[in-house]
Amino acid sequence: MTKLELLILQSRSLGDTSRGITFRAVLRALTENASLDLAHLYDLPYDDFELVIEAFREWRLQRYVYGAVAVDPHPRPVEKQTAVPA
């Protein structure tokens, strides 16, 4: 699981806590080019702050490698594919 995916899952599971709100603000900044108050990141516990920084790195690398690809804040589970007999 990527850090971006983990950030998305955490943003959902944390609900309306300050951490959940901050995670959703980060995702909104990445997906909608919205502004982000960095002061909120400094209020996060260190592990959460590190998660956000790593998610930023992944997002930036994806934009560099794949172009301006939007992060889907609602990823769908990958369907299990069965092998088709030849």
Secondary structure, DSSP 8 states (H G I E B T S, - for coil): --HHHHHHHHHHHTTTSHHHHHHHHHHHHHHH-----THHHHTS-HHHHHHHHHHHHHHHHHHHHHSS----SS------------
